[in-house]
Amino acid sequence: MFEGFDAILLARIQFAFTVAFHFIFPAFTIGLSSYLAVLNGRYLMTKDEVYLRLFKFWIKIFAISFAMGVVSGITMSYQFGTNWSVFSDRAGPVIGPLMAYEVLTAFFLEAGFLGIMLFGRDRVGPKLHMFACIMVAFGTALSATWILSVNSWMHTPQGHIIAENGQFLPVNWMEIIFNPSFPYRLAHTLTAAYLTTAFIVGGVGAWHLLKGRRENIGVQKMFSMAMWMIAFTAPLQIVLGDLHGINTLEHQPAKVMAMEGHYKSHEHGAPLYLFGIPDDENQELKYAVGIPKVSSLILKHDLNAPLDGLDTIPDEDQPPVAIVFWSFRIMVGIGFLMLGVGLLGLWKRYRGQLYDSKLLHRAALLMGPSGLVAVLAGWITTEVGRQPYTVYGLMRTSESASPLSAPAVGASLMAFIIVYFFVFGAGVFYILRLMGHAPEYGEKGVSAEDGPIRTSGITPAQQVKDQTDMDEVHD
């Protein structure tokens, strides 16, 4: 089946597959843990039962997603020792301690308070339970911080020396952790996680609104909160992406050349190519459609600023342009669609049509998984754009792999694909089933001992209407 593939290519495909599968869960749970903390905090401050109802609705989805993220992360990490042992040996003195800090601080923090968050509301008191929610949210963000520090060092390495045996030895941990691309990558990735969660929550709310559950207060609240978050984070993400791109141009110019499709240098302003077919063999962008000088304006803030092209980079040091070129456009295109949904939500809110506009609801439902697609496209842009290096400019991918045969790597790749689609497919299916019912009065949390939610201040007619909605769902 894998005839014609070498071991290194198969190892890269395997790592890409497992990382992509893993990445979607933290991208969701980082934002969802913060959303749960907000819901719990709002309930404690206002005693409005709708926030508790939403908390119990989303806590079940969070628990399953968190578990799948942990499991997929463990299997991914094993590949450092199986398929990438040379990289682990040479870069281990730098990345090993950083990944250990992630486990000792962030993961232990999440694990220590997760049980209290899930099951401790009626056992430890509201204040400690709220503290646990905050610590889980903080732990997920801290975990991403350590992992992104490792990843950023691989893109912009500093603070080390290279020993005679080729090992990277740390000499300044502050420079290693806070390497040049780290702040931009961290801000861009965390914002992407919050935006991803907002679109999933908004998509679920839109689904129920389109199903005629407009009178369900929980549906209204989740949709409104999601639209506020989208309206704020979508434009912020575009600004952060621009800053990240300028930083990448400074430290990884070949990646930006591939993103922009600039095979040729431009001395008097580079065009922004909207479309084209990259041809690495002939070093040209075929059928190019572009806007003159706009790329120079975006990257250098000067219409006439010169920009180097891939003709200044040796062929063996160039990344695969087609993958980077198109993944970047997918990410940016989705980003502007997100901005459009955020602006449409603000307009409909201003017109008093937030819960009545089928156009908005259909757009939000269609864009529900868009955050997951965007983060994967952004990850592909970043990681493929770093090629042919594992540690940029210092260690090539071809030098990083274990001395394995192609059939051995191919067999493990097939095993991963089969197991992942069965196990995680079942988990995703169950999550979608949970999302398919509207948050109801008496919503159960993850514990079977959770009692019904109080309904003081809620009219009997409202309770009957919501129960009718739920009966329709179950039918």
FIMINU-348698 format. One line per field, with one value per residue (C-alpha): residue number from 1; x, y, z; residue in one letter. Coordinates in steps of 0.02 Angstrom, whole numbers, plus 50000, padded with zeros to 5 digits. Layout:
nr: (NUM|...)
xx: (X|...)
yy: (Y|...)
zz: (Z|...)
rest: (A|...)
END
This chain:
nr: (1|2|3|4|5|6|7|8|9|10|11|12|13|14|15|16|17|18|19|20|21|22|23|24|25|26|27|28|29|30|31|32|33|34|35|36|37|38|39|40|41|42|43|44|45|46|47|48|49|50|51|52|53|54|55|56|57|58|59|60|61|62|63|64|65|66|67|68|69|70|71|72|73|74|75|76|77|78|79|80|81|82|83|84|85|86|87|88|89|90|91|92|93|94|95|96|97|98|99|100|101|102|103|104|105|106|107|108|109|110|111|112|113|114|115|116|117|118|119|120|121|122|123|124|125|126|127|128|129|130|131|132|133|134|135|136|137|138|139|140|141|142|143|144|145|146|147|148|149|150|151|152|153|154|155|156|157|158|159|160|161|162|163|164|165|166|167|168|169|170|171|172|173|174|175|176|177|178|179|180|181|182|183|184|185|186|187|188|189|190|191|192|193|194|195|196|197|198|199|200|201|202|203|204|205|206|207|208|209|210|211|212|213|214|215|216|217|218|219|220|221|222|223|224|225|226|227|228|229|230|231|232|233|234|235|236|237|238|239|240|241|242|243|244|245|246|247|248|249|250|251|252|253|254|255|256|257|258|259|260|261|262|263|264|265|266|267|268|269|270|271|272|273|274|275|276|277|278|279|280|281|282|283|284|285|286|287|288|289|290|291|292|293|294|295|296|297|298|299|300|301|302|303|304|305|306|307|308|309|310|311|312|313|314|315|316|317|318|319|320|321|322|323|324|325|326|327|328|329|330|331|332|333|334|335|336|337|338|339|340|341|342|343|344|345|346|347|348|349|350|351|352|353|354|355|356|357|358|359|360|361|362|363|364|365|366|367|368|369|370|371|372|373|374|375|376|377|378|379|380|381|382|383|384|385|386|387|388|389|390|391|392|393|394|395|396|397|398|399|400|401|402|403|404|405|406|407|408|409|410|411|412|413|414|415|416|417|418|419|420|421|422|423|424|425|426|427|428|429|430|431|432|433|434|435|436|437|438|439|440|441|442|443|444|445|446|447|448|449|450|451|452|453|454|455|456|457|458|459|460|461|462|463|464|465|466|467|468|469|470|471|472|473|474|475)
xx: (50000|50144|50250|50354|50352|50512|50519|50546|50394|50287|50350|50305|50131|50106|50158|50050|49901|49917|49955|49810|49692|49758|49759|49572|49535|49647|49591|49415|49445|49557|49414|49277|49359|49361|49180|49131|49222|49126|48960|48994|49050|48895|48785|48867|48852|48675|48595|48516|48478|48507|48695|48696|48592|48719|48863|48792|48754|48933|49027|48983|49050|49206|49241|49235|49337|49468|49486|49508|49636|49738|49734|49779|49921|49998|50003|50077|50220|50278|50332|50476|50556|50500|50505|50609|50740|50884|50789|50747|50930|50999|50862|50813|50918|50815|50640|50640|50639|50511|50391|50422|50377|50214|50171|50229|50139|49997|49942|49952|49856|49719|49711|49712|49563|49468|49381|49323|49260|49164|49096|49126|48991|48890|49041|49168|49062|49036|49197|49315|49217|49235|49420|49435|49350|49472|49622|49567|49547|49715|49795|49738|49810|49971|49988|49975|50105|50238|50202|50205|50370|50444|50371|50424|50603|50606|50559|50669|50804|50913|50989|51088|51253|51285|51403|51529|51409|51275|51169|51083|51136|51042|51142|51003|50830|50748|50806|50748|50575|50546|50618|50576|50421|50347|50242|50161|50129|50055|49937|49883|49853|49760|49648|49615|49561|49438|49371|49354|49251|49144|49097|49058|48948|48868|48841|48753|48645|48604|48555|48426|48362|48335|48244|48116|48181|48188|48096|48226|48320|48476|48485|48465|48600|48730|48702|48712|48871|48951|48908|48985|49144|49154|49128|49273|49399|49380|49453|49581|49639|49666|49775|49874|49895|49967|50092|50139|50166|50284|50382|50391|50457|50599|50650|50585|50578|50568|50404|50326|50387|50297|50140|50136|50185|50334|50452|50529|50597|50508|50614|50474|50329|50266|50089|49967|49923|49743|49752|49880|49951|50125|50251|50407|50493|50487|50490|50336|50158|50049|49884|49924|49789|49853|49836|49991|50102|49979|50094|50228|50098|50045|50217|50321|50184|50253|50180|50351|50452|50557|50524|50640|50575|50621|50749|50860|50841|50932|50812|50858|50811|50639|50478|50343|50259|50092|50043|50095|50017|49845|49837|49877|49735|49614|49660|49648|49488|49403|49466|49378|49220|49225|49239|49087|48985|49038|48985|48821|48787|48817|48701|48562|48583|48567|48409|48337|48340|48476|48358|48250|48374|48381|48522|48629|48581|48623|48788|48832|48785|48885|49035|49021|49171|49265|49380|49443|49477|49566|49681|49729|49763|49867|49964|50000|50058|50175|50248|50262|50330|50473|50532|50657|50709|50655|50754|50751|50916|51009|50938|50852|50704|50803|50930|50799|50716|50748|50834|50674|50612|50463|50355|50379|50325|50184|50115|50108|50030|49890|49862|49846|49722|49610|49610|49589|49440|49350|49388|49385|49248|49137|49184|49146|48981|48931|48980|48868|48727|48748|48748|48588|48477|48439|48490|48337|48271|48339|48495|48609|48795|48925|48879|48725|48699|48668|48495|48374|48405|48297|48170|48125|48077|48038|47857|47764|47726|47913|47946|47807|47875|48053|47992|47891|48048|48139|48000|48015|48201|48179|48039)
yy: (50000|50118|50067|50213|50299|50311|50293|50479|50530|50399|50458|50637|50583|50485|50631|50752|50636|50612|50795|50855|50734|50790|50976|50992|50940|51065|51199|51167|51131|51283|51397|51287|51280|51470|51476|51357|51466|51617|51525|51467|51639|51721|51596|51632|51820|51827|51665|51656|51472|51482|51495|51338|51250|51296|51246|51072|51060|51101|51016|50844|50893|50965|50806|50695|50816|50836|50647|50624|50764|50679|50509|50575|50678|50527|50422|50568|50591|50411|50449|50555|50394|50281|50380|50531|50463|50561|50724|50672|50634|50796|50918|50826|50932|51084|51018|50880|50996|51111|50968|50903|51076|51064|50902|50956|51124|51133|50951|50917|51079|51027|50849|50905|51020|50932|50811|50955|51049|50898|50822|50941|51074|51003|50936|51076|51233|51363|51462|51314|51246|51413|51414|51240|51300|51445|51331|51209|51354|51425|51252|51225|51393|51359|51190|51275|51402|51271|51172|51329|51379|51214|51232|51413|51370|51246|51390|51525|51434|51530|51516|51358|51293|51142|51014|50913|50765|50877|50896|51062|51112|51250|51399|51526|51461|51632|51651|51475|51496|51675|51652|51781|51699|51637|51788|51804|51617|51607|51755|51695|51515|51554|51679|51546|51425|51550|51591|51406|51377|51529|51464|51290|51361|51482|51342|51235|51383|51419|51237|51245|51414|51346|51199|51320|51326|51515|51523|51416|51542|51432|51426|51615|51644|51529|51603|51781|51750|51665|51810|51934|51831|51814|52000|52037|51900|51890|52064|52040|51878|51965|52096|51963|51864|52016|52043|51859|51869|52017|51924|51771|51878|51933|51760|51638|51734|51577|51528|51698|51686|51519|51588|51734|51632|51745|51642|51801|51950|52117|52274|52402|52328|52149|52100|52008|51850|51797|51644|51543|51370|51352|51261|51219|51135|51290|51411|51508|51543|51496|51584|51712|51836|51973|52151|52255|52307|52255|52119|52250|52360|52220|52153|52313|52446|52526|52504|52516|52415|52278|52096|51951|51795|51612|51648|51705|51536|51378|51247|51122|51248|51293|51229|51143|51300|51228|51160|51318|51433|51351|51313|51495|51552|51433|51503|51685|51657|51577|51718|51849|51743|51739|51928|51936|51828|51936|52096|52018|51967|52144|52213|52090|52124|52311|52279|52168|52016|51911|51766|51789|51803|51638|51709|51735|51566|51474|51566|51525|51342|51328|51411|51305|51192|51330|51365|51185|51195|51362|51303|51149|51256|51374|51230|51159|51330|51348|51173|51137|51313|51269|51128|51060|51092|51018|51150|51296|51325|51201|51026|50953|50836|50707|50707|50687|50521|50351|50219|50123|50036|50101|49945|49963|50145|50109|49970|50083|50222|50105|50050|50231|50272|50122|50143|50332|50329|50196|50263|50449|50434|50360|50499|50636|50552|50553|50736|50780|50682|50784|50945|50891|50914|51089|51135|51096|51124|50987|50973|50840|50866|50729|50659|50550|50627|50801|50856|50957|51141|51258|51350|51494|51649|51549|51544|51379|51421|51436|51268|51186|51264|51204|51030|51025|51068|50925|50802|50847|50812|50642|50595)
zz: (50000|50039|49892|49833|50004|50103|50292|50323|50222|50310|50480|50434|50377|50539|50648|50546|50564|50751|50787|50679|50768|50937|50898|50873|51053|51146|51022|51085|51270|51300|51253|51326|51499|51504|51445|51585|51713|51648|51657|51835|51888|51813|51903|52072|52046|51978|52040|51867|51839|51652|51680|51787|51656|51522|51634|51658|51472|51417|51559|51488|51318|51397|51497|51342|51236|51373|51390|51202|51200|51337|51253|51081|51157|51242|51084|50989|51111|51090|50912|50975|51032|50890|50728|50779|50899|50821|50846|51025|51060|50988|51042|51201|51320|51267|51231|51363|51516|51437|51405|51581|51650|51552|51640|51813|51810|51684|51669|51856|51886|51766|51832|52013|51996|51856|51974|52086|51933|51869|52028|52173|52162|52307|52403|52421|52419|52282|52311|52300|52152|52064|52104|52027|51868|51856|51886|51750|51628|51680|51668|51490|51438|51534|51449|51279|51335|51371|51212|51106|51186|51128|50955|50940|50988|50845|50729|50805|50905|51025|51199|51162|51100|50989|51063|50965|50960|50882|51038|51075|51251|51343|51406|51436|51480|51471|51291|51250|51326|51267|51093|50959|50886|51051|51103|50931|50914|51090|51066|50893|50949|51110|51021|50889|51027|51101|50929|50888|51045|51012|50840|50905|51043|50919|50795|50925|50976|50793|50766|50904|50848|50673|50752|50824|51003|51007|51175|51262|51369|51376|51186|51177|51306|51229|51057|51120|51219|51069|50953|51075|51083|50894|50868|50986|50944|50754|50718|50858|50777|50610|50694|50788|50628|50541|50682|50679|50492|50508|50642|50528|50385|50498|50559|50427|50262|50154|50240|50201|50020|50006|50090|49969|49816|49782|49676|49607|49702|49683|49695|49686|49781|49783|49731|49842|49748|49779|49668|49573|49548|49622|49512|49613|49468|49357|49504|49451|49504|49357|49319|49453|49501|49615|49676|49637|49783|49920|49989|50020|50104|50222|50263|50258|50273|50116|49942|49859|49984|49902|49947|49913|49828|49829|49694|49838|49927|49869|49801|49937|50073|50004|50084|49978|49911|49854|50026|50117|49985|49993|50179|50213|50100|50183|50354|50300|50201|50351|50461|50355|50347|50538|50540|50426|50544|50691|50602|50546|50726|50787|50653|50693|50879|50846|50744|50881|50766|50848|50882|50726|50583|50490|50383|50539|50611|50449|50436|50616|50593|50433|50516|50674|50635|50543|50690|50688|50502|50523|50663|50562|50408|50514|50590|50417|50358|50506|50509|50323|50299|50418|50304|50262|50442|50609|50704|50583|50496|50608|50592|50441|50447|50348|50490|50627|50588|50666|50558|50520|50364|50268|50300|50489|50489|50366|50477|50630|50525|50469|50648|50704|50566|50603|50792|50786|50671|50772|50947|50917|50788|50922|51043|50918|50874|51057|51076|50928|51010|51169|51069|50981|51132|51197|51376|51479|51655|51766|51656|51728|51745|51727|51898|51917|52089|52021|52067|51961|51936|52035|51929|52043|51946|51789|51735|51720|51538|51502|51584|51481|51321|51353|51400|51239|51142|51229|51192|51007|51014|51096|50975)
rest: (M|F|E|G|F|D|A|I|L|L|A|R|I|Q|F|A|F|T|V|A|F|H|F|I|F|P|A|F|T|I|G|L|S|S|Y|L|A|V|L|N|G|R|Y|L|M|T|K|D|E|V|Y|L|R|L|F|K|F|W|I|K|I|F|A|I|S|F|A|M|G|V|V|S|G|I|T|M|S|Y|Q|F|G|T|N|W|S|V|F|S|D|R|A|G|P|V|I|G|P|L|M|A|Y|E|V|L|T|A|F|F|L|E|A|G|F|L|G|I|M|L|F|G|R|D|R|V|G|P|K|L|H|M|F|A|C|I|M|V|A|F|G|T|A|L|S|A|T|W|I|L|S|V|N|S|W|M|H|T|P|Q|G|H|I|I|A|E|N|G|Q|F|L|P|V|N|W|M|E|I|I|F|N|P|S|F|P|Y|R|L|A|H|T|L|T|A|A|Y|L|T|T|A|F|I|V|G|G|V|G|A|W|H|L|L|K|G|R|R|E|N|I|G|V|Q|K|M|F|S|M|A|M|W|M|I|A|F|T|A|P|L|Q|I|V|L|G|D|L|H|G|I|N|T|L|E|H|Q|P|A|K|V|M|A|M|E|G|H|Y|K|S|H|E|H|G|A|P|L|Y|L|F|G|I|P|D|D|E|N|Q|E|L|K|Y|A|V|G|I|P|K|V|S|S|L|I|L|K|H|D|L|N|A|P|L|D|G|L|D|T|I|P|D|E|D|Q|P|P|V|A|I|V|F|W|S|F|R|I|M|V|G|I|G|F|L|M|L|G|V|G|L|L|G|L|W|K|R|Y|R|G|Q|L|Y|D|S|K|L|L|H|R|A|A|L|L|M|G|P|S|G|L|V|A|V|L|A|G|W|I|T|T|E|V|G|R|Q|P|Y|T|V|Y|G|L|M|R|T|S|E|S|A|S|P|L|S|A|P|A|V|G|A|S|L|M|A|F|I|I|V|Y|F|F|V|F|G|A|G|V|F|Y|I|L|R|L|M|G|H|A|P|E|Y|G|E|K|G|V|S|A|E|D|G|P|I|R|T|S|G|I|T|P|A|Q|Q|V|K|D|Q|T|D|M|D|E|V|H|D)
END
